[in-house]
Amino acid sequence: MAKFSIARKEMAETIYWLELLRRTEFLSEKEFSSMNEDAVALMKMLSATVITMQKRLGRIDCN
C-alpha cells in the first residue's frame, strides 16, 4: 500500500507541474488538456486503490 500512496503523491505533484507549464505557456492548451486528463484519471485510480486497500486493512471506517 505504501507504494500506491507514494505514487498518488507523485501524481499530485505531476498535476501541479503540468498546471505550471500551462500557465507559463510552455504547453499549449491542447497539450495540457491531453496530459492533464490522463493524469487526473490515473490519480483517481490510485486514490481508489489506496482507499480500497485501507478499508481491507481496517484503517478506514466503512460506514
mmCIF file of the N, C-alpha and C atoms, coordinates in Angstrom:
data_MODEL
# 
_entry.id   MODEL 
# 
loop_
_atom_site.group_PDB 
_atom_site.id 
_atom_site.type_symbol 
_atom_site.label_atom_id 
_atom_site.label_alt_id 
_atom_site.label_comp_id 
_atom_site.label_asym_id 
_atom_site.label_entity_id 
_atom_site.label_seq_id 
_atom_site.pdbx_PDB_ins_code 
_atom_site.Cartn_x 
_atom_site.Cartn_y 
_atom_site.Cartn_z 
_atom_site.occupancy 
_atom_site.B_iso_or_equiv 
_atom_site.pdbx_formal_charge 
_atom_site.auth_seq_id 
_atom_site.auth_comp_id 
_atom_site.auth_asym_id 
_atom_site.auth_atom_id 
_atom_site.pdbx_PDB_model_num 
ATOM 1   N N  . MET A 1 1  ? 0.820   -1.185 0.000   1.00 0.00 ? 1  MET A N  1 
ATOM 2   C CA . MET A 1 1  ? 0.000   0.000  0.000   1.00 0.00 ? 1  MET A CA 1 
ATOM 3   C C  . MET A 1 1  ? 0.873   1.261  0.000   1.00 0.00 ? 1  MET A C  1 
ATOM 4   N N  . ALA A 1 2  ? 2.000   1.211  0.638   1.00 0.00 ? 2  ALA A N  1 
ATOM 5   C CA . ALA A 1 2  ? 2.877   2.384  0.722   1.00 0.00 ? 2  ALA A CA 1 
ATOM 6   C C  . ALA A 1 2  ? 3.288   2.862  -0.667  1.00 0.00 ? 2  ALA A C  1 
ATOM 7   N N  . LYS A 1 3  ? 3.555   1.945  -1.559  1.00 0.00 ? 3  LYS A N  1 
ATOM 8   C CA . LYS A 1 3  ? 3.984   2.333  -2.914  1.00 0.00 ? 3  LYS A CA 1 
ATOM 9   C C  . LYS A 1 3  ? 2.848   3.027  -3.662  1.00 0.00 ? 3  LYS A C  1 
ATOM 10  N N  . PHE A 1 4  ? 1.619   2.585  -3.437  1.00 0.00 ? 4  PHE A N  1 
ATOM 11  C CA . PHE A 1 4  ? 0.480   3.248  -4.073  1.00 0.00 ? 4  PHE A CA 1 
ATOM 12  C C  . PHE A 1 4  ? 0.295   4.650  -3.500  1.00 0.00 ? 4  PHE A C  1 
ATOM 13  N N  . SER A 1 5  ? 0.505   4.812  -2.201  1.00 0.00 ? 5  SER A N  1 
ATOM 14  C CA . SER A 1 5  ? 0.404   6.135  -1.578  1.00 0.00 ? 5  SER A CA 1 
ATOM 15  C C  . SER A 1 5  ? 1.473   7.071  -2.132  1.00 0.00 ? 5  SER A C  1 
ATOM 16  N N  . ILE A 1 6  ? 2.668   6.556  -2.297  1.00 0.00 ? 6  ILE A N  1 
ATOM 17  C CA . ILE A 1 6  ? 3.751   7.356  -2.879  1.00 0.00 ? 6  ILE A CA 1 
ATOM 18  C C  . ILE A 1 6  ? 3.414   7.726  -4.325  1.00 0.00 ? 6  ILE A C  1 
ATOM 19  N N  . ALA A 1 7  ? 2.894   6.779  -5.081  1.00 0.00 ? 7  ALA A N  1 
ATOM 20  C CA . ALA A 1 7  ? 2.521   7.039  -6.477  1.00 0.00 ? 7  ALA A CA 1 
ATOM 21  C C  . ALA A 1 7  ? 1.444   8.119  -6.550  1.00 0.00 ? 7  ALA A C  1 
ATOM 22  N N  . ARG A 1 8  ? 0.509   8.094  -5.605  1.00 0.00 ? 8  ARG A N  1 
ATOM 23  C CA . ARG A 1 8  ? -0.556  9.103  -5.583  1.00 0.00 ? 8  ARG A CA 1 
ATOM 24  C C  . ARG A 1 8  ? 0.036   10.487 -5.305  1.00 0.00 ? 8  ARG A C  1 
ATOM 25  N N  . LYS A 1 9  ? 0.964   10.579 -4.380  1.00 0.00 ? 9  LYS A N  1 
ATOM 26  C CA . LYS A 1 9  ? 1.612   11.862 -4.084  1.00 0.00 ? 9  LYS A CA 1 
ATOM 27  C C  . LYS A 1 9  ? 2.406   12.363 -5.288  1.00 0.00 ? 9  LYS A C  1 
ATOM 28  N N  . GLU A 1 10 ? 3.094   11.455 -5.947  1.00 0.00 ? 10 GLU A N  1 
ATOM 29  C CA . GLU A 1 10 ? 3.863   11.826 -7.138  1.00 0.00 ? 10 GLU A CA 1 
ATOM 30  C C  . GLU A 1 10 ? 2.942   12.312 -8.251  1.00 0.00 ? 10 GLU A C  1 
ATOM 31  N N  . MET A 1 11 ? 1.788   11.681 -8.390  1.00 0.00 ? 11 MET A N  1 
ATOM 32  C CA . MET A 1 11 ? 0.838   12.102 -9.423  1.00 0.00 ? 11 MET A CA 1 
ATOM 33  C C  . MET A 1 11 ? 0.283   13.485 -9.100  1.00 0.00 ? 11 MET A C  1 
ATOM 34  N N  . ALA A 1 12 ? 0.041   13.770 -7.827  1.00 0.00 ? 12 ALA A N  1 
ATOM 35  C CA . ALA A 1 12 ? -0.417  15.114 -7.437  1.00 0.00 ? 12 ALA A CA 1 
ATOM 36  C C  . ALA A 1 12 ? 0.636   16.155 -7.811  1.00 0.00 ? 12 ALA A C  1 
ATOM 37  N N  . GLU A 1 13 ? 1.893   15.819 -7.601  1.00 0.00 ? 13 GLU A N  1 
ATOM 38  C CA . GLU A 1 13 ? 2.967   16.735 -7.964  1.00 0.00 ? 13 GLU A CA 1 
ATOM 39  C C  . GLU A 1 13 ? 3.040   16.909 -9.488  1.00 0.00 ? 13 GLU A C  1 
ATOM 40  N N  . THR A 1 14 ? 2.845   15.848 -10.218 1.00 0.00 ? 14 THR A N  1 
ATOM 41  C CA . THR A 1 14 ? 2.850   15.921 -11.687 1.00 0.00 ? 14 THR A CA 1 
ATOM 42  C C  . THR A 1 14 ? 1.752   16.853 -12.180 1.00 0.00 ? 14 THR A C  1 
ATOM 43  N N  . ILE A 1 15 ? 0.567   16.741 -11.587 1.00 0.00 ? 15 ILE A N  1 
ATOM 44  C CA . ILE A 1 15 ? -0.549  17.613 -11.970 1.00 0.00 ? 15 ILE A CA 1 
ATOM 45  C C  . ILE A 1 15 ? -0.201  19.070 -11.675 1.00 0.00 ? 15 ILE A C  1 
ATOM 46  N N  . TYR A 1 16 ? 0.433   19.300 -10.543 1.00 0.00 ? 16 TYR A N  1 
ATOM 47  C CA . TYR A 1 16 ? 0.875   20.650 -10.177 1.00 0.00 ? 16 TYR A CA 1 
ATOM 48  C C  . TYR A 1 16 ? 1.833   21.200 -11.239 1.00 0.00 ? 16 TYR A C  1 
ATOM 49  N N  . TRP A 1 17 ? 2.823   20.407 -11.645 1.00 0.00 ? 17 TRP A N  1 
ATOM 50  C CA . TRP A 1 17 ? 3.801   20.861 -12.630 1.00 0.00 ? 17 TRP A CA 1 
ATOM 51  C C  . TRP A 1 17 ? 3.170   21.068 -13.999 1.00 0.00 ? 17 TRP A C  1 
ATOM 52  N N  . LEU A 1 18 ? 2.221   20.226 -14.365 1.00 0.00 ? 18 LEU A N  1 
ATOM 53  C CA . LEU A 1 18 ? 1.523   20.425 -15.638 1.00 0.00 ? 18 LEU A CA 1 
ATOM 54  C C  . LEU A 1 18 ? 0.806   21.771 -15.640 1.00 0.00 ? 18 LEU A C  1 
ATOM 55  N N  . GLU A 1 19 ? 0.172   22.092 -14.514 1.00 0.00 ? 19 GLU A N  1 
ATOM 56  C CA . GLU A 1 19 ? -0.518  23.379 -14.411 1.00 0.00 ? 19 GLU A CA 1 
ATOM 57  C C  . GLU A 1 19 ? 0.469   24.543 -14.534 1.00 0.00 ? 19 GLU A C  1 
ATOM 58  N N  . LEU A 1 20 ? 1.623   24.435 -13.894 1.00 0.00 ? 20 LEU A N  1 
ATOM 59  C CA . LEU A 1 20 ? 2.638   25.487 -14.026 1.00 0.00 ? 20 LEU A CA 1 
ATOM 60  C C  . LEU A 1 20 ? 3.116   25.629 -15.471 1.00 0.00 ? 20 LEU A C  1 
ATOM 61  N N  . LEU A 1 21 ? 3.327   24.513 -16.134 1.00 0.00 ? 21 LEU A N  1 
ATOM 62  C CA . LEU A 1 21 ? 3.766   24.553 -17.533 1.00 0.00 ? 21 LEU A CA 1 
ATOM 63  C C  . LEU A 1 21 ? 2.712   25.197 -18.426 1.00 0.00 ? 21 LEU A C  1 
ATOM 64  N N  . ARG A 1 22 ? 1.453   24.967 -18.110 1.00 0.00 ? 22 ARG A N  1 
ATOM 65  C CA . ARG A 1 22 ? 0.382   25.598 -18.889 1.00 0.00 ? 22 ARG A CA 1 
ATOM 66  C C  . ARG A 1 22 ? 0.356   27.103 -18.624 1.00 0.00 ? 22 ARG A C  1 
ATOM 67  N N  . ARG A 1 23 ? 0.463   27.487 -17.357 1.00 0.00 ? 23 ARG A N  1 
ATOM 68  C CA . ARG A 1 23 ? 0.407   28.915 -17.006 1.00 0.00 ? 23 ARG A CA 1 
ATOM 69  C C  . ARG A 1 23 ? 1.564   29.715 -17.591 1.00 0.00 ? 23 ARG A C  1 
ATOM 70  N N  . THR A 1 24 ? 2.707   29.083 -17.741 1.00 0.00 ? 24 THR A N  1 
ATOM 71  C CA . THR A 1 24 ? 3.855   29.771 -18.330 1.00 0.00 ? 24 THR A CA 1 
ATOM 72  C C  . THR A 1 24 ? 3.876   29.645 -19.849 1.00 0.00 ? 24 THR A C  1 
ATOM 73  N N  . GLU A 1 25 ? 2.842   29.034 -20.390 1.00 0.00 ? 25 GLU A N  1 
ATOM 74  C CA . GLU A 1 25 ? 2.671   28.838 -21.832 1.00 0.00 ? 25 GLU A CA 1 
ATOM 75  C C  . GLU A 1 25 ? 3.762   27.969 -22.446 1.00 0.00 ? 25 GLU A C  1 
ATOM 76  N N  . PHE A 1 26 ? 4.388   27.142 -21.623 1.00 0.00 ? 26 PHE A N  1 
ATOM 77  C CA . PHE A 1 26 ? 5.341   26.167 -22.137 1.00 0.00 ? 26 PHE A CA 1 
ATOM 78  C C  . PHE A 1 26 ? 4.585   25.065 -22.869 1.00 0.00 ? 26 PHE A C  1 
ATOM 79  N N  . LEU A 1 27 ? 3.385   24.755 -22.363 1.00 0.00 ? 27 LEU A N  1 
ATOM 80  C CA . LEU A 1 27 ? 2.495   23.784 -23.014 1.00 0.00 ? 27 LEU A CA 1 
ATOM 81  C C  . LEU A 1 27 ? 1.323   24.530 -23.630 1.00 0.00 ? 27 LEU A C  1 
ATOM 82  N N  . SER A 1 28 ? 0.916   24.090 -24.788 1.00 0.00 ? 28 SER A N  1 
ATOM 83  C CA . SER A 1 28 ? -0.301  24.657 -25.371 1.00 0.00 ? 28 SER A CA 1 
ATOM 84  C C  . SER A 1 28 ? -1.501  24.121 -24.584 1.00 0.00 ? 28 SER A C  1 
ATOM 85  N N  . GLU A 1 29 ? -2.623  24.758 -24.777 1.00 0.00 ? 29 GLU A N  1 
ATOM 86  C CA . GLU A 1 29 ? -3.837  24.300 -24.084 1.00 0.00 ? 29 GLU A CA 1 
ATOM 87  C C  . GLU A 1 29 ? -4.187  22.874 -24.488 1.00 0.00 ? 29 GLU A C  1 
ATOM 88  N N  . LYS A 1 30 ? -3.982  22.547 -25.759 1.00 0.00 ? 30 LYS A N  1 
ATOM 89  C CA . LYS A 1 30 ? -4.275  21.200 -26.250 1.00 0.00 ? 30 LYS A CA 1 
ATOM 90  C C  . LYS A 1 30 ? -3.353  20.171 -25.596 1.00 0.00 ? 30 LYS A C  1 
ATOM 91  N N  . GLU A 1 31 ? -2.063  20.473 -25.535 1.00 0.00 ? 31 GLU A N  1 
ATOM 92  C CA . GLU A 1 31 ? -1.107  19.560 -24.897 1.00 0.00 ? 31 GLU A CA 1 
ATOM 93  C C  . GLU A 1 31 ? -1.435  19.375 -23.417 1.00 0.00 ? 31 GLU A C  1 
ATOM 94  N N  . PHE A 1 32 ? -1.716  20.500 -22.751 1.00 0.00 ? 32 PHE A N  1 
ATOM 95  C CA . PHE A 1 32 ? -2.050  20.436 -21.327 1.00 0.00 ? 32 PHE A CA 1 
ATOM 96  C C  . PHE A 1 32 ? -3.294  19.587 -21.099 1.00 0.00 ? 32 PHE A C  1 
ATOM 97  N N  . SER A 1 33 ? -4.333  19.846 -21.866 1.00 0.00 ? 33 SER A N  1 
ATOM 98  C CA . SER A 1 33 ? -5.594  19.125 -21.677 1.00 0.00 ? 33 SER A CA 1 
ATOM 99  C C  . SER A 1 33 ? -5.414  17.625 -21.814 1.00 0.00 ? 33 SER A C  1 
ATOM 100 N N  . SER A 1 34 ? -4.683  17.220 -22.818 1.00 0.00 ? 34 SER A N  1 
ATOM 101 C CA . SER A 1 34 ? -4.454  15.800 -23.054 1.00 0.00 ? 34 SER A CA 1 
ATOM 102 C C  . SER A 1 34 ? -3.717  15.149 -21.886 1.00 0.00 ? 34 SER A C  1 
ATOM 103 N N  . MET A 1 35 ? -2.605  15.760 -21.484 1.00 0.00 ? 35 MET A N  1 
ATOM 104 C CA . MET A 1 35 ? -1.811  15.184 -20.392 1.00 0.00 ? 35 MET A CA 1 
ATOM 105 C C  . MET A 1 35 ? -2.533  15.280 -19.058 1.00 0.00 ? 35 MET A C  1 
ATOM 106 N N  . ASN A 1 36 ? -3.223  16.392 -18.838 1.00 0.00 ? 36 ASN A N  1 
ATOM 107 C CA . ASN A 1 36 ? -3.915  16.579 -17.562 1.00 0.00 ? 36 ASN A CA 1 
ATOM 108 C C  . ASN A 1 36 ? -5.062  15.582 -17.407 1.00 0.00 ? 36 ASN A C  1 
ATOM 109 N N  . GLU A 1 37 ? -5.800  15.330 -18.475 1.00 0.00 ? 37 GLU A N  1 
ATOM 110 C CA . GLU A 1 37 ? -6.893  14.349 -18.416 1.00 0.00 ? 37 GLU A CA 1 
ATOM 111 C C  . GLU A 1 37 ? -6.359  12.976 -18.025 1.00 0.00 ? 37 GLU A C  1 
ATOM 112 N N  . ASP A 1 38 ? -5.255  12.581 -18.629 1.00 0.00 ? 38 ASP A N  1 
ATOM 113 C CA . ASP A 1 38 ? -4.648  11.288 -18.290 1.00 0.00 ? 38 ASP A CA 1 
ATOM 114 C C  . ASP A 1 38 ? -4.160  11.268 -16.843 1.00 0.00 ? 38 ASP A C  1 
ATOM 115 N N  . ALA A 1 39 ? -3.541  12.363 -16.417 1.00 0.00 ? 39 ALA A N  1 
ATOM 116 C CA . ALA A 1 39 ? -3.012  12.437 -15.053 1.00 0.00 ? 39 ALA A CA 1 
ATOM 117 C C  . ALA A 1 39 ? -4.136  12.383 -14.023 1.00 0.00 ? 39 ALA A C  1 
ATOM 118 N N  . VAL A 1 40 ? -5.219  13.096 -14.277 1.00 0.00 ? 40 VAL A N  1 
ATOM 119 C CA . VAL A 1 40 ? -6.352  13.093 -13.347 1.00 0.00 ? 40 VAL A CA 1 
ATOM 120 C C  . VAL A 1 40 ? -6.995  11.706 -13.294 1.00 0.00 ? 40 VAL A C  1 
ATOM 121 N N  . ALA A 1 41 ? -7.114  11.056 -14.442 1.00 0.00 ? 41 ALA A N  1 
ATOM 122 C CA . ALA A 1 41 ? -7.686  9.702  -14.460 1.00 0.00 ? 41 ALA A CA 1 
ATOM 123 C C  . ALA A 1 41 ? -6.805  8.740  -13.662 1.00 0.00 ? 41 ALA A C  1 
ATOM 124 N N  . LEU A 1 42 ? -5.506  8.839  -13.844 1.00 0.00 ? 42 LEU A N  1 
ATOM 125 C CA . LEU A 1 42 ? -4.591  7.985  -13.089 1.00 0.00 ? 42 LEU A CA 1 
ATOM 126 C C  . LEU A 1 42 ? -4.653  8.296  -11.599 1.00 0.00 ? 42 LEU A C  1 
ATOM 127 N N  . MET A 1 43 ? -4.764  9.573  -11.248 1.00 0.00 ? 43 MET A N  1 
ATOM 128 C CA . MET A 1 43 ? -4.874  9.974  -9.845  1.00 0.00 ? 43 MET A CA 1 
ATOM 129 C C  . MET A 1 43 ? -6.127  9.363  -9.214  1.00 0.00 ? 43 MET A C  1 
ATOM 130 N N  . LYS A 1 44 ? -7.228  9.374  -9.936  1.00 0.00 ? 44 LYS A N  1 
ATOM 131 C CA . LYS A 1 44 ? -8.470  8.784  -9.425  1.00 0.00 ? 44 LYS A CA 1 
ATOM 132 C C  . LYS A 1 44 ? -8.307  7.280  -9.205  1.00 0.00 ? 44 LYS A C  1 
ATOM 133 N N  . MET A 1 45 ? -7.644  6.615  -10.131 1.00 0.00 ? 45 MET A N  1 
ATOM 134 C CA . MET A 1 45 ? -7.420  5.166  -9.975  1.00 0.00 ? 45 MET A CA 1 
ATOM 135 C C  . MET A 1 45 ? -6.534  4.873  -8.772  1.00 0.00 ? 45 MET A C  1 
ATOM 136 N N  . LEU A 1 46 ? -5.468  5.643  -8.621  1.00 0.00 ? 46 LEU A N  1 
ATOM 137 C CA . LEU A 1 46 ? -4.570  5.442  -7.485  1.00 0.00 ? 46 LEU A CA 1 
ATOM 138 C C  . LEU A 1 46 ? -5.281  5.721  -6.166  1.00 0.00 ? 46 LEU A C  1 
ATOM 139 N N  . SER A 1 47 ? -6.077  6.776  -6.132  1.00 0.00 ? 47 SER A N  1 
ATOM 140 C CA . SER A 1 47 ? -6.816  7.110  -4.910  1.00 0.00 ? 47 SER A CA 1 
ATOM 141 C C  . SER A 1 47 ? -7.810  6.008  -4.550  1.00 0.00 ? 47 SER A C  1 
ATOM 142 N N  . ALA A 1 48 ? -8.522  5.510  -5.541  1.00 0.00 ? 48 ALA A N  1 
ATOM 143 C CA . ALA A 1 48 ? -9.482  4.431  -5.289  1.00 0.00 ? 48 ALA A CA 1 
ATOM 144 C C  . ALA A 1 48 ? -8.768  3.180  -4.783  1.00 0.00 ? 48 ALA A C  1 
ATOM 145 N N  . THR A 1 49 ? -7.615  2.895  -5.338  1.00 0.00 ? 49 THR A N  1 
ATOM 146 C CA . THR A 1 49 ? -6.843  1.729  -4.906  1.00 0.00 ? 49 THR A CA 1 
ATOM 147 C C  . THR A 1 49 ? -6.388  1.884  -3.459  1.00 0.00 ? 49 THR A C  1 
ATOM 148 N N  . VAL A 1 50 ? -5.879  3.054  -3.111  1.00 0.00 ? 50 VAL A N  1 
ATOM 149 C CA . VAL A 1 50 ? -5.419  3.291  -1.739  1.00 0.00 ? 50 VAL A CA 1 
ATOM 150 C C  . VAL A 1 50 ? -6.586  3.176  -0.764  1.00 0.00 ? 50 VAL A C  1 
ATOM 151 N N  . ILE A 1 51 ? -7.716  3.756  -1.098  1.00 0.00 ? 51 ILE A N  1 
ATOM 152 C CA . ILE A 1 51 ? -8.886  3.701  -0.215  1.00 0.00 ? 51 ILE A CA 1 
ATOM 153 C C  . ILE A 1 51 ? -9.352  2.260  -0.035  1.00 0.00 ? 51 ILE A C  1 
ATOM 154 N N  . THR A 1 52 ? -9.415  1.510  -1.121  1.00 0.00 ? 52 THR A N  1 
ATOM 155 C CA . THR A 1 52 ? -9.830  0.100  -1.039  1.00 0.00 ? 52 THR A CA 1 
ATOM 156 C C  . THR A 1 52 ? -8.874  -0.695 -0.165  1.00 0.00 ? 52 THR A C  1 
ATOM 157 N N  . MET A 1 53 ? -7.593  -0.481 -0.339  1.00 0.00 ? 53 MET A N  1 
ATOM 158 C CA . MET A 1 53 ? -6.605  -1.204 0.463   1.00 0.00 ? 53 MET A CA 1 
ATOM 159 C C  . MET A 1 53 ? -6.715  -0.826 1.938   1.00 0.00 ? 53 MET A C  1 
ATOM 160 N N  . GLN A 1 54 ? -6.946  0.446  2.210   1.00 0.00 ? 54 GLN A N  1 
ATOM 161 C CA . GLN A 1 54 ? -7.095  0.884  3.596   1.00 0.00 ? 54 GLN A CA 1 
ATOM 162 C C  . GLN A 1 54 ? -8.331  0.260  4.238   1.00 0.00 ? 54 GLN A C  1 
ATOM 163 N N  . LYS A 1 55 ? -9.418  0.176  3.485   1.00 0.00 ? 55 LYS A N  1 
ATOM 164 C CA . LYS A 1 55 ? -10.636 -0.452 4.000   1.00 0.00 ? 55 LYS A CA 1 
ATOM 165 C C  . LYS A 1 55 ? -10.385 -1.923 4.321   1.00 0.00 ? 55 LYS A C  1 
ATOM 166 N N  . ARG A 1 56 ? -9.714  -2.600 3.422   1.00 0.00 ? 56 ARG A N  1 
ATOM 167 C CA . ARG A 1 56 ? -9.440  -4.031 3.637   1.00 0.00 ? 56 ARG A CA 1 
ATOM 168 C C  . ARG A 1 56 ? -8.521  -4.268 4.811   1.00 0.00 ? 56 ARG A C  1 
ATOM 169 N N  . LEU A 1 57 ? -7.659  -3.311 5.092   1.00 0.00 ? 57 LEU A N  1 
ATOM 170 C CA . LEU A 1 57 ? -6.755  -3.427 6.232   1.00 0.00 ? 57 LEU A CA 1 
ATOM 171 C C  . LEU A 1 57 ? -7.371  -2.884 7.520   1.00 0.00 ? 57 LEU A C  1 
ATOM 172 N N  . GLY A 1 58 ? -8.602  -2.389 7.416   1.00 0.00 ? 58 GLY A N  1 
ATOM 173 C CA . GLY A 1 58 ? -9.302  -1.875 8.582   1.00 0.00 ? 58 GLY A CA 1 
ATOM 174 C C  . GLY A 1 58 ? -8.840  -0.513 9.033   1.00 0.00 ? 58 GLY A C  1 
ATOM 175 N N  . ARG A 1 59 ? -8.203  0.239  8.157   1.00 0.00 ? 59 ARG A N  1 
ATOM 176 C CA . ARG A 1 59 ? -7.693  1.557  8.524   1.00 0.00 ? 59 ARG A CA 1 
ATOM 177 C C  . ARG A 1 59 ? -8.693  2.669  8.272   1.00 0.00 ? 59 ARG A C  1 
ATOM 178 N N  . ILE A 1 60 ? -9.764  2.342  7.564   1.00 0.00 ? 60 ILE A N  1 
ATOM 179 C CA . ILE A 1 60 ? -10.824 3.322  7.296   1.00 0.00 ? 60 ILE A CA 1 
ATOM 180 C C  . ILE A 1 60 ? -12.144 2.688  7.708   1.00 0.00 ? 60 ILE A C  1 
ATOM 181 N N  . ASP A 1 61 ? -12.965 3.485  8.375   1.00 0.00 ? 61 ASP A N  1 
ATOM 182 C CA . ASP A 1 61 ? -14.300 3.017  8.757   1.00 0.00 ? 61 ASP A CA 1 
ATOM 183 C C  . ASP A 1 61 ? -15.138 2.926  7.488   1.00 0.00 ? 61 ASP A C  1 
ATOM 184 N N  . CYS A 1 62 ? -15.770 1.813  7.263   1.00 0.00 ? 62 CYS A N  1 
ATOM 185 C CA . CYS A 1 62 ? -16.527 1.559  6.032   1.00 0.00 ? 62 CYS A CA 1 
ATOM 186 C C  . CYS A 1 62 ? -17.931 2.161  6.067   1.00 0.00 ? 62 CYS A C  1 
ATOM 187 N N  . ASN A 1 63 ? -18.312 2.850  7.127   1.00 0.00 ? 63 ASN A N  1 
ATOM 188 C CA . ASN A 1 63 ? -19.665 3.421  7.217   1.00 0.00 ? 63 ASN A CA 1 
ATOM 189 C C  . ASN A 1 63 ? -19.801 4.655  6.410   1.00 0.00 ? 63 ASN A C  1 
# 
